[in-house]
Amino acid sequence: MKFTWIGKWKSGRLSIEVDSINDLKQILEDLDVVKEEGESIISGISGIQHVEIPKISGDLGCSDAIREILRSDWGKIEPRTMNELRDVMIHNAIPHSKGTVAGTLNYLTRSGTVKRRKKNGIWAYILEEGNKC
C-alpha cells in the first residue's frame, strides 16, 4: 500500500509518495510542513483515510479529466479544490494551466455537472448527485 500526501510547502505545492504512514510522518516532520492555521500537520496525520490518487488516461481534455477525477473514490470522499484537481492532473502527466482549469470548472458548474462548495475558505468541487456524466 502506498501513502500519498499532496499539500502546500513553502511557496508551492509538494507531492510525497511513501510505503508507510511512519515514513510519511517523518518526511513531513523533517520538512516542517504546517497546516494553514500554523499547527503541525503531523498531529492529525494518524487519522488519514488512505485513498489512492486517481490514475487517469493521458489523452483526456480538461473537462474529461476533471469528470474522471471527481468520479474516482478520491474525488467522492470530499469536495476538491482547483489546486487539488490540478495536482492530480500533473501527477498523471496531464498538465493544464490554472486559467484552463478555472474556466473549465466554471463551465462545469454552470452546466450543472459539478457543485461548488466552500472548503477552508476557497471553492471546492464535487460531482452533482445523480450525475453520471
N, C-alpha and C positions, 0 to 999 in steps of 0.2 A: 504494500500500500504506500502510495506517495502522498505527502502533505505539501500543499502549495499555499503560499501566502503572497498576496499582491496588495501593496499599500503605499502610502506616502513615506518618503525618506528624503531628508534634506529638501532640496527644491524640485525634486522629481518623483518618479514612481519606481518601485522596485518589485521584482518578482523572484521568489525563492521557492525551490522545489527540493524536498529532502525526503528521506526514508522513514524518519521517526519524529514524533512530536517533541522529544527531548532535543534532537538536533535543531529543530525549528526554534524552540525556546532559546537555545544557546546562541544561535546566529542572531536572532532579534535582540537579545540582550547585548551581545558584542557590538552590534550596530547602533545600540541605544535608540531603537525605534520607539516612538511615543505616539499616543493617540492625540487627536485634535485638542482634547481638554488639557493635555500636558501630562497625563498619568501614563505610566508604562503599560504597553500592550501585553507584557508578559503576565500581569496579574489576571487577565481574562482569557488567556490562551488555553487553559485547561478545559474550558467549555466548548472548544471548537468542534463543530459538527463537520466531519470530513465529507466533502462533496467534490468530486473531480472537476477541474476546469474543463469546460466542454471542448471537444475536438470537433472542428468543423472543416468542411471542404474548402480548399484554397481557391476555388473558382467561383465563389459567390460574390455578388454585388453587395453593397452596404445594406440595403433593405433585407435581403435574404439572409445575410449573416446575422443581423440583429434578431430576426424572427427565429432563426435556428438556435441562437444563444439563449433567448428567452424561453424557448420550448424545452430546453435541457433542464435536468434536475437542479443544476446550479442557478439557472435563471428563474426557476419557480419558487425557490425557498424564500426569497425576499426580493423586493424591487431593486434593480441595479442601476447605478448612475452611469452617465455617459462615459466617464473615465474608466469605470469597471468594464463596460462593454468594449471600449477601445483596447484595454489591456488584453482582453480575451482575443480580440481580433489580431492584435500584434503577436500574441503568443502562438496563434495559428497561422502566422505569416500572411495575414490579410490586413495590411495597414491602410487605414483611411484617415484623412485629416480630421481635425476637430470640427471644422466647418461642415464637412460632408456628413459626419455622424450627427451633428446637431441638427442640420437641415433634414436629414432622414428621420430622426426621432420626432421632429416637429410634424413632418408629413404623416408618419405612422400614428401619432397622437390624434391629429385632426381627422384622419380617416377612420379612427375607432379601433385600429389594430392593437394598439397598446394604451395603457392607462399611465398617467403621470401622477406620482405622489412625492411628498417631501420626505427626505431621508437625511438626517443630520443637517438640515437647512438647505439642501440642494435637491433638485429634481432627480427622481429615480423612476425607472420604467419597468412595467410588468405587462405580460400579455393580458388582454381583455378576457375575462372569464367566458368560456364557451367559444372563444375564437380559435379555430384550428389553423388559421392562416396556412 
